[in-house]
Amino acid sequence: MEKALGKEHNLVGHALISYEVGGALHGYFYPNAIKGTGLATKQLARLSNDLADKQYDGYGPCNKIYDKYEFVIFTRDDIAGEEVGKLNNEYLGKSEEKYSQLRTMLNAVAPYAEEAEINPYETISFPERWKYIGGRSAIFCAFKPDCFDKKFGLMLIMEIFPSELHFKTIKGGKALIKLLKGSGHYPYSDLNRKPVA
């Protein structure tokens, strides 16, 4: 993962109750690859070939390009640094809100991916009533696929505007990702920008 995301931050946003037993995902921070911070999962691509030697059972998500994968989501904000260790204990304003939004999106998509096949250029929308991400939409994309092979990879979750979601339904997800890359907004989930469509 570090080949695609750079060196991982030395602090982790641990969940009180882990995902494997019905809780939330831990948050793994990657602030060294591009400007801002990547927040990735590292609990979904579990192995179950030899349960005596493995901590977790289950098979994890898979799709048309990867046998197993993890998710990553990016913000232009610096939410790693020394703040990571304080996020669960203090209110940090914008940093905590951004962290909560990204983490909530990962925690919403992960169990869905265990049941459904999520492929690049597909989209998802979240119910209005959900805290932090209600009414929001995102597109999926293979992140730096040249760093991986069929056995394992990273799937990007990128938040998009409603007008961009509409564009995707007409022109397709690949065309939308091309616009987002061309405008310099890819791979960030920050919506303090103008829509590309």
C-alpha positions as a Python dict, from the first residue, in 0.01 Angstrom:
ca = {
    (1, 'M'): (0, 0, 0),
    (2, 'E'): (288, 236, 72),
    (3, 'K'): (403, 203, -290),
    (4, 'A'): (79, 377, -391),
    (5, 'L'): (12, 591, -84),
    (6, 'G'): (354, 679, 52),
    (7, 'K'): (474, 615, 405),
    (8, 'E'): (198, 555, 656),
    (9, 'H'): (162, 788, 955),
    (10, 'N'): (285, 635, 1282),
    (11, 'L'): (-46, 698, 1459),
    (12, 'V'): (-371, 512, 1386),
    (13, 'G'): (-730, 620, 1450),
    (14, 'H'): (-836, 308, 1640),
    (15, 'A'): (-1202, 212, 1671),
    (16, 'L'): (-1316, 123, 2023),
    (17, 'I'): (-1496, -182, 1883),
    (18, 'S'): (-1321, -324, 1578),
    (19, 'Y'): (-1488, -382, 1242),
    (20, 'E'): (-1424, -757, 1260),
    (21, 'V'): (-1663, -789, 1554),
    (22, 'G'): (-1929, -548, 1430),
    (23, 'G'): (-1772, -212, 1511),
    (24, 'A'): (-1600, 53, 1302),
    (25, 'L'): (-1290, 42, 1087),
    (26, 'H'): (-959, 169, 1218),
    (27, 'G'): (-831, 477, 1032),
    (28, 'Y'): (-490, 447, 867),
    (29, 'F'): (-343, 782, 762),
    (30, 'Y'): (-123, 845, 458),
    (31, 'P'): (0, 1208, 451),
    (32, 'N'): (315, 1158, 244),
    (33, 'A'): (215, 1070, -114),
    (34, 'I'): (27, 1382, -224),
    (35, 'K'): (-79, 1713, -70),
    (36, 'G'): (-328, 1649, 208),
    (37, 'T'): (-413, 1317, 369),
    (38, 'G'): (-530, 976, 254),
    (39, 'L'): (-740, 768, 494),
    (40, 'A'): (-732, 398, 410),
    (41, 'T'): (-878, 72, 531),
    (42, 'K'): (-655, -224, 613),
    (43, 'Q'): (-909, -474, 745),
    (44, 'L'): (-1113, -579, 442),
    (45, 'A'): (-877, -793, 233),
    (46, 'R'): (-855, -1064, 494),
    (47, 'L'): (-749, -1417, 421),
    (48, 'S'): (-936, -1727, 534),
    (49, 'N'): (-738, -2011, 378),
    (50, 'D'): (-594, -2124, 709),
    (51, 'L'): (-803, -2000, 999),
    (52, 'A'): (-562, -2150, 1251),
    (53, 'D'): (-296, -1903, 1136),
    (54, 'K'): (-520, -1608, 1052),
    (55, 'Q'): (-677, -1367, 1296),
    (56, 'Y'): (-992, -1304, 1093),
    (57, 'D'): (-1227, -1509, 880),
    (58, 'G'): (-1420, -1383, 578),
    (59, 'Y'): (-1314, -1311, 224),
    (60, 'G'): (-1335, -935, 190),
    (61, 'P'): (-1456, -737, -111),
    (62, 'C'): (-1366, -829, -469),
    (63, 'N'): (-1456, -694, -813),
    (64, 'K'): (-1378, -734, -1184),
    (65, 'I'): (-1020, -609, -1149),
    (66, 'Y'): (-913, -721, -798),
    (67, 'D'): (-950, -1048, -609),
    (68, 'K'): (-924, -842, -290),
    (69, 'Y'): (-895, -471, -221),
    (70, 'E'): (-892, -198, 39),
    (71, 'F'): (-1049, 149, 16),
    (72, 'V'): (-880, 489, 29),
    (73, 'I'): (-1031, 837, 45),
    (74, 'F'): (-845, 1171, 25),
    (75, 'T'): (-878, 1525, 153),
    (76, 'R'): (-658, 1824, 75),
    (77, 'D'): (-661, 1899, 448),
    (78, 'D'): (-387, 1790, 684),
    (79, 'I'): (-577, 1569, 926),
    (80, 'A'): (-282, 1353, 1025),
    (81, 'G'): (6, 1521, 1207),
    (82, 'E'): (-15, 1539, 1585),
    (83, 'E'): (-392, 1580, 1566),
    (84, 'V'): (-456, 1211, 1495),
    (85, 'G'): (-395, 1105, 1852),
    (86, 'K'): (-637, 1367, 1984),
    (87, 'L'): (-928, 1317, 1743),
    (88, 'N'): (-1124, 1084, 1969),
    (89, 'N'): (-1071, 1296, 2282),
    (90, 'E'): (-1104, 1662, 2184),
    (91, 'Y'): (-1309, 1869, 1947),
    (92, 'L'): (-1078, 1992, 1675),
    (93, 'G'): (-1324, 2183, 1459),
    (94, 'K'): (-1267, 2148, 1086),
    (95, 'S'): (-1014, 1864, 1119),
    (96, 'E'): (-1246, 1651, 1331),
    (97, 'E'): (-1542, 1717, 1101),
    (98, 'K'): (-1342, 1620, 792),
    (99, 'Y'): (-1202, 1310, 964),
    (100, 'S'): (-1553, 1206, 1077),
    (101, 'Q'): (-1692, 1255, 727),
    (102, 'L'): (-1421, 1047, 561),
    (103, 'R'): (-1432, 776, 824),
    (104, 'T'): (-1812, 758, 811),
    (105, 'M'): (-1800, 717, 434),
    (106, 'L'): (-1549, 432, 464),
    (107, 'N'): (-1757, 265, 736),
    (108, 'A'): (-2073, 294, 525),
    (109, 'V'): (-1918, 151, 209),
    (110, 'A'): (-1713, -132, 365),
    (111, 'P'): (-1999, -364, 473),
    (112, 'Y'): (-2180, -297, 145),
    (113, 'A'): (-1867, -402, -45),
    (114, 'E'): (-1863, -730, 148),
    (115, 'E'): (-2205, -812, 0),
    (116, 'A'): (-2201, -642, -342),
    (117, 'E'): (-1943, -616, -618),
    (118, 'I'): (-1822, -255, -650),
    (119, 'N'): (-1639, -185, -974),
    (120, 'P'): (-1448, 119, -1099),
    (121, 'Y'): (-1664, 409, -1224),
    (122, 'E'): (-1970, 299, -1029),
    (123, 'T'): (-2133, 544, -787),
    (124, 'I'): (-2311, 537, -454),
    (125, 'S'): (-2545, 780, -277),
    (126, 'F'): (-2615, 791, 97),
    (127, 'P'): (-2954, 844, 268),
    (128, 'E'): (-3032, 1201, 379),
    (129, 'R'): (-3074, 1098, 743),
    (130, 'W'): (-2715, 975, 786),
    (131, 'K'): (-2488, 1192, 998),
    (132, 'Y'): (-2190, 1356, 820),
    (133, 'I'): (-2261, 1198, 477),
    (134, 'G'): (-2640, 1225, 437),
    (135, 'G'): (-2742, 1313, 81),
    (136, 'R'): (-2385, 1287, -47),
    (137, 'S'): (-2263, 1079, -342),
    (138, 'A'): (-1930, 926, -441),
    (139, 'I'): (-1766, 755, -736),
    (140, 'F'): (-1528, 458, -719),
    (141, 'C'): (-1204, 428, -912),
    (142, 'A'): (-899, 202, -905),
    (143, 'F'): (-627, 409, -736),
    (144, 'K'): (-280, 381, -894),
    (145, 'P'): (-356, 41, -1050),
    (146, 'D'): (1, 18, -1183),
    (147, 'C'): (118, -41, -824),
    (148, 'F'): (-93, -357, -791),
    (149, 'D'): (-195, -676, -968),
    (150, 'K'): (-514, -884, -993),
    (151, 'K'): (-463, -1032, -646),
    (152, 'F'): (-487, -702, -454),
    (153, 'G'): (-545, -332, -513),
    (154, 'L'): (-685, -5, -382),
    (155, 'M'): (-1025, 138, -465),
    (156, 'L'): (-1067, 513, -434),
    (157, 'I'): (-1388, 663, -297),
    (158, 'M'): (-1425, 1019, -426),
    (159, 'E'): (-1713, 1243, -326),
    (160, 'I'): (-1890, 1417, -614),
    (161, 'F'): (-2157, 1684, -664),
    (162, 'P'): (-2516, 1596, -767),
    (163, 'S'): (-2456, 1753, -1110),
    (164, 'E'): (-2148, 1532, -1152),
    (165, 'L'): (-2353, 1228, -1055),
    (166, 'H'): (-2606, 1326, -1322),
    (167, 'F'): (-2323, 1367, -1577),
    (168, 'K'): (-2202, 1017, -1489),
    (169, 'T'): (-2545, 865, -1560),
    (170, 'I'): (-2538, 1017, -1908),
    (171, 'K'): (-2171, 1004, -2012),
    (172, 'G'): (-2038, 731, -1783),
    (173, 'G'): (-1802, 715, -1486),
    (174, 'K'): (-1486, 699, -1693),
    (175, 'A'): (-1575, 1031, -1859),
    (176, 'L'): (-1639, 1189, -1518),
    (177, 'I'): (-1307, 1069, -1375),
    (178, 'K'): (-1134, 1211, -1683),
    (179, 'L'): (-1295, 1552, -1618),
    (180, 'L'): (-1202, 1539, -1248),
    (181, 'K'): (-841, 1453, -1329),
    (182, 'G'): (-823, 1720, -1599),
    (183, 'S'): (-946, 1988, -1357),
    (184, 'G'): (-702, 1885, -1081),
    (185, 'H'): (-975, 1775, -837),
    (186, 'Y'): (-893, 1402, -848),
    (187, 'P'): (-854, 1218, -606),
    (188, 'Y'): (-989, 1453, -337),
    (189, 'S'): (-1331, 1426, -171),
    (190, 'D'): (-1340, 1796, -82),
    (191, 'L'): (-1641, 1981, -224),
    (192, 'N'): (-1505, 2332, -165),
    (193, 'R'): (-1460, 2350, -541),
    (194, 'K'): (-1672, 2412, -849),
    (195, 'P'): (-1843, 2111, -1012),
    (196, 'V'): (-1682, 1991, -1335),
    (197, 'A'): (-2026, 1915, -1484),
}
